[in-house]
């Protein structure tokens, strides 16, 4: 979908000298959704970017405790993000901001952040 929107935008701009604002916005929001939901999927599978050089060099009990501490810090960070994005999303439900290209209220697009963090 994202690639099709980008290709449509390129064809419209360079062949017909016209632009479609909805195709650009749809591609942007499609990429954003893919990033957040892809990160949620990989976090569920416990596939995160880690620098394991130090962990592998430590004795096994110390390495396990370091991994546990890192996971607890990760959970604290995600909890903080969920709280902050929930506050932000709550503020968006108090105002109306419609995107110019798609005509969708911004709160529905921004809701992907706390939802994907909860996954």
C-alpha positions in Angstrom: 0.0 0.0 0.0 2.8 2.4 0.9 4.8 1.6 -2.2 1.7 2.0 -4.4 0.9 5.4 -2.9 4.4 6.6 -3.4 4.5 5.3 -7.0 1.1 7.0 -7.7 2.5 10.3 -6.3 5.6 10.1 -8.4 3.6 9.3 -11.6 1.2 12.2 -10.8 3.9 14.7 -10.2 6.3 13.9 -13.0 4.0 12.7 -15.7 0.8 14.8 -15.2 2.4 17.7 -13.3 -0.2 17.4 -10.5 0.0 16.2 -7.0 -2.3 14.2 -4.8 -2.2 15.3 -1.1 -4.1 12.2 0.1 -1.5 9.8 -1.5 1.4 11.4 0.3 -0.4 11.4 3.7 -1.5 7.9 3.3 2.0 6.8 2.5 3.3 8.7 5.6 0.8 7.2 7.9 1.2 3.8 6.5 4.9 3.9 7.2 4.3 5.2 10.7 1.8 2.4 11.4 4.2 -0.2 10.0 7.0 1.0 12.3 5.0 1.1 15.5 3.2 -2.2 14.9 6.4 -3.9 13.7 8.2 -2.7 16.8 5.4 -4.0 18.9 5.5 -7.4 17.2 9.3 -7.7 17.6 9.1 -6.7 21.3 6.6 -9.4 21.8 9.0 -11.9 20.2 11.8 -10.5 22.5 13.8 -9.3 19.5 15.3 -6.0 20.4 18.5 -4.3 19.5 21.1 -5.2 22.2 24.8 -4.8 22.4 25.6 -8.3 23.7 29.4 -8.0 23.6 29.6 -7.0 27.3 26.9 -9.5 28.4 28.7 -12.3 26.6 32.0 -11.4 28.3 30.5 -11.6 31.8 30.0 -14.7 33.9 26.6 -16.3 33.4 25.0 -15.3 36.7 26.1 -11.7 36.2 25.0 -11.7 32.6 21.5 -12.9 33.5 21.1 -10.3 36.2 22.3 -7.6 33.8 19.7 -8.8 31.2 17.0 -8.7 33.9 17.9 -5.2 34.9 17.9 -4.1 31.3 14.5 -5.6 30.7 13.1 -3.9 33.8 14.5 -0.6 32.6 12.9 -1.3 29.2 9.5 -2.0 30.9 9.8 1.2 32.9 10.6 3.2 29.8 7.6 1.7 27.9 5.3 2.4 30.9 6.5 6.0 30.9 5.8 6.3 27.1 2.3 4.7 27.5 1.5 7.3 30.2 2.8 10.3 28.3 1.2 9.3 25.0 -2.1 8.6 26.7 -2.0 12.2 28.1 -1.2 13.5 24.7 -3.9 11.5 23.0 -6.4 12.6 25.7 -5.6 16.2 24.8 -6.2 15.4 21.1 -9.7 14.2 21.9 -10.5 17.7 23.3 -9.7 19.5 20.0 -10.4 18.9 16.4 -7.5 18.9 14.0 -8.3 17.4 10.5 -5.5 16.5 8.2 -5.6 18.5 4.9 -5.1 15.6 2.5 -7.2 12.7 3.9 -9.6 14.7 6.0 -9.2 12.4 9.0 -9.2 13.7 12.6 -5.6 13.6 13.9 -6.6 11.9 17.1 -7.3 8.6 15.3 -3.9 8.7 13.6 -2.0 9.5 16.9 -3.9 6.8 18.7 -1.6 4.2 17.1 1.2 5.2 19.4 -0.3 4.2 22.8 -2.1 1.2 21.2 1.1 -0.2 19.8 3.0 0.4 23.0 0.4 -1.5 24.9 0.7 -4.5 22.5 
